[in-house]
């Protein structure tokens, strides 16, 4: 069931709602594709419909599990390095597996974020002082951008040029 769009409420509620809606939009670009179509490489980058969602799961872990919760890589529930490995989907992973992985990572992110106030900050090497507010905004931006990528890839699959 899609998350209802909020247009009024607390800043926190609006940020979290927008993030959840972008998460859902990204998943919808993958949902319903065949395993072959999900892996079709239609652009020069590593972006395929399935790899973009896989990458988003890693972004959830990097920012919420590693950075905010302070977990070591081995304590995370999947890949959490900041490199191109975030786009790697193994041959035995299905569309359903990757969607479920992303939804688990997103749920864990929600739980971690709830432990912090929007104004709470941490130092991030190379980024400087980062607030929870900034993190939520960055994830909104990241997942909106990737949902747009997914929309274009999906359009190429669903309606190929003649």
FENTA-V775153 format. One record per backbone hydrogen bond with DSSP energy under -0.5 kcal/mol. NH is the residue of the N-H (numbers start at 1). CO is the residue of the C=O. E is the energy in kcal/mol with one decimal. If there is no record, write none. Layout:
# FENTA-V775153
nh=NH co=CO e=E
nh=NH co=CO e=E
This chain:
# FENTA-V775153
nh=14 co=10 e=-2.5
nh=15 co=11 e=-2.6
nh=16 co=12 e=-2.8
nh=17 co=13 e=-2.3
nh=18 co=14 e=-2.4
nh=19 co=15 e=-2.5
nh=20 co=16 e=-2.5
nh=21 co=17 e=-2.4
nh=22 co=18 e=-2.0
nh=23 co=19 e=-2.5
nh=24 co=20 e=-2.4
nh=25 co=21 e=-2.2
nh=26 co=22 e=-2.1
nh=27 co=23 e=-2.2
nh=28 co=24 e=-2.4
nh=29 co=25 e=-0.9
nh=29 co=26 e=-0.9
nh=30 co=27 e=-1.6
nh=31 co=27 e=-2.3
nh=33 co=30 e=-1.9
nh=38 co=34 e=-2.5
nh=39 co=35 e=-0.8
nh=39 co=36 e=-0.7
nh=40 co=37 e=-1.2
nh=42 co=40 e=-0.8
nh=42 co=47 e=-0.5
nh=48 co=46 e=-0.5
nh=50 co=38 e=-2.4
nh=52 co=48 e=-2.2
nh=53 co=49 e=-1.1
nh=54 co=50 e=-2.1
nh=55 co=51 e=-2.5
nh=56 co=52 e=-1.9
nh=57 co=53 e=-1.9
nh=58 co=54 e=-1.7
nh=59 co=55 e=-2.2
nh=60 co=56 e=-2.2
nh=61 co=57 e=-1.9
nh=62 co=58 e=-3.0
nh=63 co=59 e=-2.3
nh=64 co=60 e=-2.6
nh=65 co=60 e=-0.8
nh=66 co=61 e=-3.1
nh=67 co=62 e=-2.0
nh=68 co=63 e=-1.8
nh=69 co=64 e=-2.3
nh=70 co=66 e=-0.5
nh=71 co=65 e=-2.5
nh=75 co=72 e=-1.6
nh=76 co=72 e=-0.6
nh=76 co=73 e=-1.3
nh=83 co=81 e=-1.4
nh=86 co=83 e=-1.7
nh=87 co=84 e=-1.9
nh=88 co=85 e=-1.7
nh=93 co=90 e=-1.5
nh=98 co=94 e=-2.4
nh=99 co=95 e=-2.5
nh=100 co=96 e=-2.5
nh=101 co=97 e=-2.5
nh=102 co=98 e=-2.4
nh=103 co=99 e=-2.6
nh=104 co=100 e=-2.4
nh=105 co=101 e=-2.5
nh=106 co=102 e=-2.6
nh=107 co=103 e=-2.1
nh=108 co=104 e=-2.4
nh=109 co=105 e=-2.2
nh=110 co=106 e=-2.3
nh=111 co=107 e=-2.1
nh=112 co=108 e=-2.4
nh=113 co=109 e=-3.1
nh=114 co=110 e=-1.9
nh=115 co=112 e=-1.6
nh=116 co=113 e=-2.0
nh=120 co=117 e=-1.4
nh=122 co=130 e=-2.1
nh=124 co=128 e=-2.8
nh=125 co=123 e=-0.5
nh=127 co=124 e=-2.5
nh=128 co=124 e=-2.7
nh=130 co=122 e=-3.1
nh=132 co=120 e=-1.8
nh=133 co=118 e=-2.3
nh=135 co=131 e=-2.2
nh=136 co=132 e=-2.6
nh=137 co=133 e=-2.4
nh=138 co=134 e=-3.0
nh=139 co=135 e=-2.4
nh=140 co=136 e=-2.2
nh=141 co=137 e=-2.5
nh=142 co=138 e=-2.8
nh=143 co=139 e=-2.7
nh=144 co=140 e=-2.1
nh=145 co=141 e=-2.4
nh=146 co=142 e=-2.4
nh=147 co=143 e=-2.1
nh=148 co=144 e=-1.9
nh=149 co=145 e=-2.0
nh=150 co=146 e=-2.9
nh=151 co=147 e=-2.5
nh=152 co=148 e=-2.0
nh=153 co=149 e=-2.6
nh=154 co=150 e=-2.9
nh=155 co=151 e=-2.4
nh=156 co=152 e=-2.1
nh=157 co=153 e=-1.8
nh=158 co=154 e=-3.3
nh=159 co=155 e=-2.6
nh=160 co=157 e=-0.5
